[in-house]
């Protein structure tokens, strides 16, 4: 379209409505992408078509941004998360620092703020790095948390200060700073991170702090995790990501106790030692718990890689308010409501059939050696973890763990996040694949590594 400043009144009105439609469509596609990302039946690649269309609408918005400034402002101030995302993305494209500062300072609900942060993570202009660094040094906890998230995602060259003074009630800002410092590789932050971990009594915060310390090569955090395994839930995955064979012994004692811990079972799958497989088979035979059965089947697949899958039907949600009280009560008791047709969608998952797994293991057990690390049936190498990143069968939430393994075990430095757009993920995966192939002679298949250094394999 021509310069909006040359439009007649009629052309201006038409263009205004057209650009507003682009904004509305971009907001809708943002929502559709979120649905796809959170749907276990969708592959991590599925949002690509949505992302392409979303980007097209955002590009179409840029020429008319000044013309619909009132619409963008209203969308940001009053709109739902998709409209907030689109408005912030456009202001990033305009390199409008004043607007972006307003975004950081604005009060909004959690979903809208996260949408704004997502837009800033992806689209913030490089010229904004200076005030981003200024913001992360500020006193406003909400703005500091947002700035730290953006810095970590973009691996921006910014100083991220983290005081060693920590209170038992961790705020969100120090946690996002810790996350960013782990992404940036700032090893000098380890003492402050350890202080925050010691003061943090919240599992998710403790797990995040421990993960950042593991990324930075801090050895003390492993001892911290070992001392707390079995009394707190979060250390299990940390040991799965960075532990050695002796940690496998510790995890087996916890994982198969009277009260089975799914995270410990999954952590054993990440460690990859086939010595745990017989107990996992027993677990599949005995459990009626969906989380435990899922963890056991995933752990078995991560180690053995057996092509054992099953299709699972999932009832699509419906509005219970449309039912009468007696129908709703009957449904909650597991009964069927006459005339209620519930559509089902299906997705493929790793089999949770213990008999099927046991038969496969009897046939293939001799192909595995206790004390070695396996991934999907092969002696583990970095390229196997890269293949896991590209895998469309494994649950999407595991992909973040596979990337952490590449960093913590083998010292990979190529940026990757599972929230990247699909094309960006594919580019990063290809770069990691090439890195893995170049490093193939540096790492013994199936050996235990931490930050590129081989560690002893002591199972006592």
Secondary structure, DSSP 8 states (H G I E B T S, - for coil): ---GGG--HHHHHHHHHHHHHHHHHHHHHHHHHHHHHH-TTS-TTTTHHHHHHHHHHHHHHHTTTTTTHHHHHHHHHHS-HHHHHHHHHHHHHTT-HHHHHHHHH----HHHHHHHHHHHHHH--GGGHHHHHHHHTSS-HHHHHHHHHHHHHHT--------S---SS--HHHHHHHHHHHHHT-GGGHHHHHHHHHH---HHHHHHHHHHHHHTT-SHHHHHHHHHBTTBSTHHHHHHHH--HHHHHHHHHHHTSSS--HHHHHHHHHHT-GGGHHHHHHHHHH---HHHHHHHHHHHHHHH----EEEEEEE----GGGS-HHHHHHHHTT---TT----EEEEEEE---HHHHHHHHHHHGGG--TTS-EETTEE--HHHHHHHHH-SSS-GGGHHHHHHHHHHHH---S---TTS-HHHHHHHHHHHHHHHHHTTTTS-TT--EETTEE------
